[in-house]
Amino acid sequence: MAIVKMSEFNLLVQNEDLDAVLREFQIFKDVQFKDINELVSAENGFQRYQSSFDFEDNDEKREHIISILKFIDQFGQEKKGFLEDLNLLDISFEELEQRAQAVDLDEILDRYAEYYERHQVIEGYESVVPWENDRLTTEQLEVLSNSKVILGTVEKAEQAAFLKDLKAVHQAYFLYKDWDEQEVLFMVLFPENEAESFDIIVEKFDFKRRSARSLGVSDDVKGMMFHLNDYLDKRKNIKSRLFQIVGSKEELKIVYEYLTNIKLREETKLKFIQSKQVTMLSGWIVSANKEVVMEEISKVTNGNHYLEIDHAPFHSREVPILLKNNKFNEAFEMITTMYSRPRYDELDPTPLLAPFYGLFYGMMLADIGYGLVMFVVMSLLLKVTNMKPSLKGMVRFLRYLSIPVMIWGAIYGSFFGGLIELPALLDIHNQFTFVLILALGIGVIHIFFGMAIKGYIYVRDYKKRYVLYDVIFWYVLLLATIVLATQIFTDVLAPLSQPAWIAFIIAAVGIVLTNGRSAKSVPTKMASGLYSLYGITNYLSDIISYSRLMALGLAGASIGVAFNMMIDMVSGMGIFSLLLGSLIFIIGHGFNLVINGLSAYVHSARLTYVEFFGKFYSGGGKAFRNFRAAPTYVNVR
């Protein structure tokens, strides 16, 4: 449960071995490359890698695949469900390569080019084709095909404005080109119900109607109509065509993922430098995989390479950060990374924040029913779908949070806002003052724990005296302040009043004398120390921030009770009561679960980032990017 130890490597391979080495690295996955182009110089004989890869062709093919897959989903007989959107294929990298290379992609793209390729209607004309941007129905296309083409010219000075207004005519299909030095020819087709809109435009721009015969463009008009009728014919026969497309769906997804990884490989080459014989690569690998990397590279190159691997410098900010935690803590890594990844020389705060985050979330949502819904829904999603790793992590995170939600729901005796009465250890509606004190007490523990981590870091970094200056003095000062503050409300701690004052004075003096140690002169050290002592107000405000644990818990419980009262109000009306009551229950409690669940998520993160991380954590680390493209349709093992 820590930051994974990294090693830096420099590798020289023969140019003819580069593709094989990169393929092996992509199978291996856990490697990140550096951009070393700054090492290029005339003296060492290296230059930037010169790529001959056709990136534009790769992008076009992937765009075409996306278009075809969308087309299948839009017109296929079997409509995609919500769960299918979440599901990814799951195969190994070797299988991805084998299956992708067995697909004749060019043949598929050529066969279905009519569905994704933008054809010019007639050479020499610009066109606006409504079915390319708006999904027109077959009936709408038939109406358009039975309409009459209107021809005419407008002054070139009016062309831009005329075009803008003509594009606003719903379903208008038109072609235009320069007719002579003064005028632009337009051939316009629109449904009959848009005739009035067109007439207004005609009057506005002095559109001069002409005939196809007088202009000598009868063949162009026929070509315009042929293009429309040809598309209409394809639309009418679309189901029989789709039968062939659907069979290629899975293979197209595999090819898309394969092409994406090929592009990543070729983009990565641009980070390398190359001479006439060898290519130099540099980057980071996980230290534990050092022997495996050495062995695999030797196999691929038959030993014809030079490789050096050293431990990454501990205090370097350039080392990429990879976190490794058990399944529970791994689900909470998203909370750490949303703030900032740790630097290489810091602690991974994920295992430290996870229990507190769950505690806060559960205390704020606190309902057995809501927790059960979360647990069941998230468990089903994990069981029946194979989601992207990031989405799967989020679902697992919410399932773990459902457990403290149920535990705190049991403590408060809340089941869907009291729909079923349960015995409560704490009645948040009537004992909210006690719950408030409990929340503030949890806050003190949370803050003190953050300070203890800071003390541990000082000990680890051989700065043991700083533990006294920045941790122990503050512990004493805050505890003394709490004891003295309680005298306002109760005399339970009255016997500790005098020791508390003594401890307060000693700790305050200690903070003033030590917390300004970075200043250069004695007066500035004292001034800085006094300013640091003023920081006690920040600590007190941090503690008060934890009152939200009570406030949000009470708010959510009250909203749940309110919806239950609405359900009671519609009772006694037979089947109508059952239907309306069920509707109120689903919408009301669904709304409460979502809104208060989101609030608990945000406020738990706020307590973590501000009150907890502020005591010991800086962040600023760079994420480790493994040598695989992020999955879109296929999860590559």
C-alpha positions in Angstrom: 0.0 0.0 0.0 2.4 2.6 -1.2 3.9 4.5 -4.2 5.4 1.9 -6.5 9.2 2.1 -6.7 10.4 3.2 -10.1 13.7 2.7 -12.1 15.0 4.8 -14.9 16.4 3.0 -18.0 18.3 4.0 -21.1 18.2 1.5 -24.0 20.0 1.4 -27.3 18.6 -1.0 -30.0 19.4 -1.6 -33.6 16.9 0.3 -35.8 15.6 -2.9 -37.3 14.7 -4.2 -33.8 12.8 -1.0 -32.8 9.3 -2.2 -33.8 9.7 -5.6 -32.1 11.0 -4.0 -28.9 8.1 -1.5 -28.8 5.6 -4.3 -29.4 7.1 -6.3 -26.5 6.9 -3.2 -24.3 3.3 -2.7 -25.3 2.5 -6.3 -24.3 4.4 -5.7 -21.1 2.5 -2.4 -20.6 4.1 -1.1 -17.4 6.6 1.3 -19.0 6.6 5.1 -19.6 8.9 6.7 -22.1 10.7 10.1 -21.9 11.0 12.6 -24.6 14.8 12.7 -25.2 14.9 14.9 -28.3 16.9 17.5 -26.4 19.9 15.1 -26.5 20.1 15.5 -30.3 23.5 17.0 -31.4 25.8 16.9 -34.4 28.6 15.6 -32.2 26.9 12.4 -31.1 25.4 11.5 -34.5 21.8 11.3 -33.3 18.8 13.0 -34.8 15.1 13.2 -34.1 13.2 10.0 -35.1 11.8 10.5 -38.6 8.4 8.8 -38.9 6.9 7.6 -42.1 3.7 6.5 -40.5 0.5 7.8 -42.0 -1.2 9.3 -38.9 -3.9 10.9 -41.0 -4.9 7.5 -42.6 -5.0 6.0 -39.1 -7.3 8.7 -37.8 -9.6 8.5 -40.8 -10.0 4.7 -40.5 -10.8 5.0 -36.8 -13.3 7.8 -37.5 -14.9 5.6 -40.2 -15.2 2.7 -37.7 -16.9 4.9 -35.2 -19.3 6.1 -37.9 -20.2 2.5 -38.9 -20.7 1.4 -35.2 -23.0 4.4 -34.6 -24.9 3.6 -37.8 -25.4 0.0 -36.6 -26.6 1.2 -33.2 -29.0 3.7 -34.7 -30.6 1.5 -37.4 -30.0 -2.0 -36.1 -33.0 -4.2 -35.3 -31.7 -4.9 -31.8 -31.4 -1.6 -30.0 -28.5 -1.1 -27.6 -29.3 -1.3 -23.9 -27.8 0.7 -21.1 -25.7 -2.2 -20.0 -24.3 -2.9 -23.5 -23.0 0.7 -23.4 -21.0 -0.2 -20.3 -19.7 -3.5 -21.5 -16.3 -3.9 -23.0 -14.8 -6.9 -24.8 -12.0 -8.5 -22.7 -9.1 -10.1 -24.6 -5.3 -10.3 -24.4 -3.0 -8.0 -26.5 -1.8 -11.0 -28.6 -5.4 -12.0 -29.4 -6.2 -8.3 -30.2 -3.4 -8.3 -32.7 -4.3 -11.7 -34.3 -8.0 -10.9 -34.7 -7.3 -7.3 -36.0 -4.8 -8.5 -38.5 -7.2 -11.1 -39.8 -9.8 -8.4 -40.6 -9.9 -6.9 -44.1 -10.7 -3.4 -42.9 -10.3 -1.8 -46.3 -12.9 -4.1 -47.8 -15.3 -3.4 -45.0 -14.8 0.4 -45.3 -15.1 0.3 -49.1 -18.3 -1.9 -48.9 -20.0 0.6 -46.6 -18.4 3.8 -47.8 -21.8 5.2 -48.7 -22.7 5.4 -45.1 -19.8 7.5 -43.9 -18.2 9.1 -47.0 -19.2 12.7 -47.9 -19.8 12.6 -51.7 -19.8 15.7 -53.8 -23.3 15.9 -55.4 -22.2 17.4 -58.7 -18.7 18.6 -59.7 -18.3 22.3 -59.5 -21.2 22.9 -57.0 -21.1 23.4 -53.3 -24.0 21.6 -51.6 -26.0 21.6 -48.4 -27.4 18.1 -47.8 -29.9 18.0 -44.9 -29.8 14.3 -44.2 -26.0 14.5 -43.5 -26.6 16.7 -40.4 -30.2 16.0 -39.5 -31.6 12.5 -39.2 -34.5 12.7 -41.7 -37.1 10.0 -41.8 -37.8 8.0 -44.9 -41.2 9.7 -45.2 -39.5 13.1 -45.0 -37.1 12.1 -47.8 -40.0 10.9 -50.0 -41.7 14.3 -49.6 -38.5 16.1 -50.5 -38.0 13.8 -53.6 -41.5 14.7 -54.8 -40.9 18.4 -54.6 -39.9 20.7 -57.5 -36.4 22.1 -57.8 -36.4 25.9 -57.9 -33.5 27.7 -59.8 -32.4 31.3 -59.6 -29.6 33.7 -59.1 -28.6 36.3 -56.4 -26.0 39.0 -56.4 -22.6 37.8 -55.1 -22.7 40.6 -52.5 -25.8 38.9 -51.0 -24.4 35.4 -51.2 -23.3 34.9 -47.5 -26.5 36.4 -46.1 -28.7 34.4 -48.5 -26.9 31.2 -47.6 -27.4 31.8 -43.9 -31.2 32.3 -44.3 -31.5 29.4 -46.7 -29.8 27.0 -44.3 -32.5 28.0 -41.7 -35.2 26.6 -44.0 -36.0 23.2 -42.5 -35.0 20.2 -44.7 -33.8 22.5 -47.5 -31.5 20.7 -50.0 -29.6 23.0 -52.3 -26.6 23.4 -54.6 -24.9 26.6 -55.6 -21.9 27.9 -57.7 -20.6 31.1 -59.2 -22.6 31.7 -62.4 -20.7 34.8 -63.6 -18.8 37.7 -62.2 -21.9 39.3 -60.6 -24.2 36.4 -59.7 -24.4 33.0 -57.9 -26.7 30.2 -59.2 -28.8 28.3 -56.6 -30.7 25.1 -57.2 -33.1 24.7 -54.2 -35.3 21.8 -53.1 -37.6 22.0 -50.0 -40.8 20.4 -48.7 -44.1 22.1 -49.6 -44.7 23.2 -46.1 -41.6 25.4 -46.2 -42.8 27.3 -49.3 -43.8 30.4 -47.3 -40.4 30.6 -45.6 -38.6 30.4 -48.9 -40.9 33.1 -50.5 -39.9 35.5 -47.7 -36.2 34.9 -48.4 -36.8 35.3 -52.2 -38.3 38.8 -51.6 -35.6 39.8 -49.2 -32.7 39.1 -51.5 -34.2 39.7 -54.9 -33.9 36.1 -56.0 -34.3 36.0 -59.8 -36.1 32.8 -60.8 -34.7 31.0 -63.9 -35.5 27.8 -65.8 -33.1 24.9 -66.1 -33.4 25.0 -69.9 -32.5 28.7 -70.2 -29.5 28.2 -68.0 -28.5 25.0 -69.6 -28.3 23.0 -66.4 -31.0 20.4 -66.9 -28.5 17.6 -66.4 -27.3 19.2 -63.2 -30.9 19.2 -61.9 -31.3 15.5 -62.8 -28.0 14.8 -61.0 -29.2 16.6 -57.9 -32.4 14.5 -57.9 -30.5 11.3 -58.6 -28.4 11.9 -55.6 -31.5 12.3 -53.4 -33.3 9.3 -54.9 -30.2 7.1 -54.7 -29.9 7.8 -50.9 -33.6 7.2 -50.5 -33.3 3.9 -52.2 -30.5 2.9 -49.9 -32.5 3.9 -46.9 -35.5 1.8 -48.0 -33.2 -1.2 -48.3 -31.3 -0.5 -45.2 -32.4 -3.5 -43.1 -31.1 -6.1 -45.6 -27.8 -4.2 -45.8 -27.5 -4.0 -42.0 -27.6 -7.8 -41.7 -24.1 -7.9 -43.2 -22.8 -4.9 -41.2 -23.9 -6.3 -37.8 -21.7 -9.4 -38.3 -18.6 -7.1 -38.4 -19.4 -5.1 -35.3 -17.2 -7.0 -32.8 -14.3 -7.2 -35.3 -14.6 -3.4 -36.0 -14.3 -2.7 -32.3 -11.2 -4.9 -32.1 -9.6 -3.2 -35.2 -10.4 0.2 -33.7 -8.5 -0.7 -30.5 -5.7 -2.1 -32.4 -5.3 1.0 -34.6 -5.4 3.2 -31.5 -2.5 1.2 -29.9 -0.6 1.3 -33.2 -1.0 5.1 -33.2 0.3 5.3 -29.6 3.3 3.2 -30.6 4.1 5.4 -33.5 3.6 8.6 -31.5 5.9 7.3 -28.9 8.7 6.8 -31.5 8.7 10.6 -31.9 10.2 10.8 -28.4 13.3 8.8 -29.4 16.5 9.8 -31.1 18.1 7.8 -33.9 21.4 7.4 -35.7 22.0 5.4 -38.9 22.3 2.2 -37.0 20.7 2.5 -33.5 17.8 4.1 -31.7 18.0 5.4 -28.2 15.0 5.0 -25.8 14.6 6.3 -22.3 12.0 6.0 -19.6 10.7 4.5 -16.4 9.7 1.0 -15.4 8.5 -0.6 -12.2 11.6 -1.6 -10.2 10.1 -5.0 -9.4 9.9 -5.8 -13.1 13.5 -5.0 -13.8 14.6 -8.7 -14.4 11.6 -9.4 -16.6 12.3 -6.3 -18.8 15.9 -7.3 -19.2 15.0 -10.9 -20.2 12.3 -9.9 -22.7 14.5 -7.3 -24.4 17.3 -9.8 -24.7 14.9 -12.3 -26.4 13.7 -9.7 -28.9 17.1 -8.3 -29.8 19.1 -11.6 -29.5 21.3 -9.8 -27.1 22.2 -7.0 -29.5 21.4 -4.0 -27.3 22.7 -1.9 -24.5 20.6 -1.4 -21.4 21.2 0.5 -18.2 18.7 0.6 -15.3 19.1 2.6 -12.1 16.8 3.4 -9.2 14.8 6.6 -9.8 16.1 9.5 -7.7 14.0 9.7 -4.5 13.4 13.5 -4.5 12.9 13.9 -8.2 9.6 15.5 -9.3 10.0 14.0 -12.8 9.4 10.4 -11.6 5.9 9.3 -12.7 3.7 8.1 -9.9 2.0 4.7 -9.8 -0.1 3.7 -6.8 -0.5 0.2 -5.5 -3.1 -0.6 -2.9 -5.4 -3.4 -1.8 -8.9 -3.6 -3.4 -10.6 -1.5 -0.7 -8.0 1.3 -0.8 -7.7 1.1 -4.5 -11.3 2.2 -4.9 -10.4 5.4 -3.0 -7.4 6.3 -5.2 -9.8 8.5 -7.3 -10.1 10.8 -4.2 -6.4 11.2 -4.0 -5.9 11.7 -7.8 -8.7 14.3 -8.0 -6.7 16.4 -5.6 -3.2 15.6 -6.8 -1.0 12.5 -7.0 1.7 12.4 -4.3 5.3 13.2 -5.2 7.7 10.3 -5.4 9.2 11.2 -1.9 5.8 11.6 -0.2 3.4 9.1 1.4 0.5 7.7 -0.6 -2.4 9.2 1.4 -5.0 6.8 0.0 -5.0 4.2 2.8 -5.0 7.0 5.4 -8.0 8.8 4.0 -10.1 5.8 3.0 -11.5 4.9 6.5 -12.3 8.5 7.3 -13.9 9.2 4.0 -16.2 6.2 4.4 -17.0 7.3 7.9 -17.9 10.8 6.8 -20.0 9.7 3.8 -21.9 7.2 5.9 -22.6 9.7 8.6 -24.0 12.3 6.1 -26.2 9.9 4.0 -27.0 7.5 6.9 -30.0 5.4 5.8 -30.2 1.6 5.7 -32.5 1.7 2.6 -30.3 4.0 0.6 -27.3 1.9 1.5 -29.1 -1.3 0.4 -30.0 0.3 -2.9 -26.5 1.4 -3.5 -25.0 -2.0 -2.6 -27.4 -4.0 -4.7 -27.2 -1.8 -7.8 -23.4 -1.5 -7.7 -23.0 -5.2 -7.1 -25.2 -6.0 -10.1 -23.3 -3.6 -12.3 -20.0 -5.2 -11.3 -21.4 -8.7 -11.8 -23.1 -8.4 -15.2 -20.8 -5.8 -17.0 -17.2 -5.5 -17.9 -16.7 -1.7 -17.7 -13.8 0.5 -18.4 -11.3 0.4 -15.4 -12.1 4.0 -14.4 -15.8 3.4 -14.3 -15.4 0.1 -12.6 -13.4 1.8 -9.9 -16.1 4.4 -9.4 -18.8 1.6 -9.0 -16.6 -0.3 -6.6 -16.0 2.9 -4.6 -19.8 3.5 -4.3 -20.4 -0.1 -3.2 -17.8 0.2 -0.4 -19.5 3.5 0.7 -22.9 1.8 0.9 -21.6 -0.2 3.9 -21.0 2.8 6.3 -24.3 4.3 4.9 -26.1 1.2 6.2 -24.1 1.2 9.5 -24.9 4.8 10.3 -28.5 4.2 9.1 -28.8 1.5 11.7 -27.3 3.9 14.4 -29.9 6.5 13.5 -32.7 3.9 13.1 -33.4 5.2 9.6 -34.9 3.0 6.8 -36.0 5.1 3.9 -36.4 8.1 6.2 -38.3 6.2 8.8 -40.7 4.4 6.5 -40.3 1.4 8.7 -39.6 2.3 12.4 -36.4 0.8 13.8 -34.8 1.2 17.2 -32.1 3.9 17.1 -28.9 4.2 19.1 -29.0 7.9 18.3 -32.1 9.8 17.4 -30.7 12.5 15.1 -34.0 14.4 15.1 -34.0 14.8 18.9 -30.4 14.3 19.9 -28.8 16.5 17.2 -26.7 18.4 19.9 -25.1 15.1 20.9 -24.5 14.2 17.2 -23.0 17.7 16.7 -20.5 17.1 19.6 -19.8 13.6 18.2 -19.1 15.2 14.7 -16.7 17.8 16.2 -14.9 15.0 18.2 -14.4 13.0 15.0 -13.1 16.2 13.4 -10.5 16.6 16.2 -9.4 13.0 15.8 -9.1 13.4 12.0 -7.1 16.6 12.3 -4.8 15.1 15.0 -4.3 12.1 12.8 -3.2 14.3 9.9 -0.7 16.1 12.3 0.6 12.7 13.5 1.3 11.7 9.8 3.3 15.0 9.5 5.3 14.0 12.6 6.0 10.6 11.1 7.3 12.3 7.9 9.6 14.4 10.0 11.0 11.3 11.8 11.5 9.5 8.4 13.4 12.5 7.0 15.6 12.8 10.1 14.0 16.0 11.4 12.9 14.7 14.8 13.0 18.1 16.6 10.4 19.4 14.1 8.0 16.9 15.6 8.1 18.9 18.8 7.9 22.3 17.0 5.1 21.6 14.5 3.2 18.7 16.1 3.5 18.3 19.9 3.3 22.0 20.7 0.1 22.2 18.5 -1.4 19.1 20.1 -0.9 20.7 23.6 -2.2 24.1 22.5 -5.3 22.6 20.9 -6.1 20.2 23.7 -5.7 23.0 26.2 -8.0 25.3 24.2 -10.7 22.5 24.0 -10.5 22.0 27.7 -10.8 25.8 28.4 -13.6 26.2 25.8 -15.8 23.5 27.4 -15.9 25.7 30.6 -18.4 27.9 28.7 -20.9 25.0 28.5 -20.1 22.6 31.3 -17.9 22.3 34.4 -17.1 18.6 33.8 -13.5 19.5 33.0 -13.2 22.3 35.5 -10.5 20.5 37.6 -8.3 20.6 34.5 -8.7 24.3 34.0 -5.4 25.4 35.7 -3.2 22.7 34.1 -4.8 23.6 30.8 -3.8 27.3 31.2 -0.3 26.3 32.0 -0.1 23.9 29.0 -1.6 26.6 26.8 1.0 29.2 27.8 3.9 26.7 27.4 2.7 25.5 24.0 2.0 29.1 22.8 5.5 30.2 23.8 7.0 27.2 22.1 5.2 27.9 18.9 6.2 31.6 18.9 9.9 30.6 19.5 10.1 27.8 16.9 7.6 28.3 14.1 9.4 31.3 12.7 12.7 29.4 12.3 12.9 29.9 8.6 13.2 33.7 8.9 16.7 35.2 8.9 16.7 37.8 11.7 15.5 37.5 15.3 12.7 40.1 15.0 11.3 38.5 11.9 11.6 35.0 13.5 9.4 36.4 16.4 7.0 38.1 14.1 6.6 34.9 12.0 6.2 32.9 15.2 3.4 35.2 16.4 1.7 34.9 13.0 2.0 31.1 13.3 0.3 31.2 16.7 -2.6 33.1 15.1 -3.1 29.9 13.0 -5.0 28.5 16.0 -8.0 30.2 14.5 -7.6 28.1 11.4 -7.5 25.0 13.5 -10.6 25.9 15.3 -12.5 26.8 12.1 -11.3 23.4 10.7 -12.8 21.6 13.7 -16.1 23.5 13.3 -16.2 22.4 9.6 -17.0 18.9 10.8 -20.4 20.1 12.0 -21.5 19.4 8.4 -21.5 15.7 9.4 -24.5 16.4 11.6 -26.1 19.0 9.4 -26.2 17.0 6.2 -27.2 13.9 8.1 -30.1 15.8 9.7 -31.1 17.4 6.4 -31.2 14.1 4.5 -33.2 12.4 7.3 -35.7 15.3 7.4 -36.2 15.2 3.6 -36.9 11.5 3.8 -39.4 12.0 6.6 -41.1 14.7 4.5 -41.6 12.4 1.5 -43.0 9.7 3.9 -45.5 12.2 5.2 -46.6 12.9 1.6 -47.1 9.2 1.1 -49.3 9.1 4.3 -51.3 12.0 3.0 -52.5 10.1 -0.1 -53.3 6.9 1.8 -56.9 5.6 2.1 -57.8 6.0 -1.6 -57.5 2.4 -2.8 -55.5 1.6 -5.9 -54.9 5.3 -6.5 -53.1 5.5 -3.1 -50.9 2.6 -4.1 -50.0 4.1 -7.4 -49.4 7.6 -6.2 -47.7 6.5 -3.1 -45.3 4.3 -5.1 -44.6 7.2 -7.4 -43.8 9.6 -4.5 -41.6 6.9 -2.9 -39.6 6.2 -6.0 -39.2 9.9 -7.1 -38.9 11.4 -3.7 -36.4 8.9 -2.2 -34.6 8.6 -5.5 -34.1 12.4 -5.5 -33.0 12.4 -1.8 -30.5 9.5 -2.5 -29.0 11.2 -5.5 -28.9 14.8 -4.1 -27.7 13.9 -0.6 -25.4 11.2 -2.0 -23.7 13.8 -4.2 -23.6 16.3 -1.3 -22.0 13.7 1.0 -19.4 12.9 -1.8 -18.5 16.6 -2.2 -18.3 17.4 1.5 -16.4 14.3 2.4 -13.9 15.3 -0.2 -13.8 18.8 1.1 -13.0 17.6 4.7 -10.3 15.4 3.2 -8.6 18.0 1.0 -8.8 21.0 3.3 -8.8 19.8 6.9 -6.8 16.6 6.5 -4.4 17.1 3.5 -3.6 20.6 4.7 -1.8 19.1 7.7 0.8 17.0 5.9 0.2 16.6 2.1 1.5 18.6 -0.8 1.0 16.5 -3.9 2.1 17.6 -7.4 3.2 14.1 -8.7 2.8 13.2 -12.4 0.7 10.1 -13.2 2.4 7.1 -14.6 1.0 6.5 -18.1 1.4 2.9 -19.1 2.2 1.9 -22.7 -1.4 1.1 -23.7 -4.1 3.2 -25.2 -7.1 3.9 -22.9 -9.8 1.4 -23.8 -12.8 2.5 -25.9 -14.5 -0.8 -26.9 -12.0 -3.4 -25.7 -10.3 -4.0 -22.4 -6.9 -5.3 -23.4 -5.3 -7.5 -20.8 
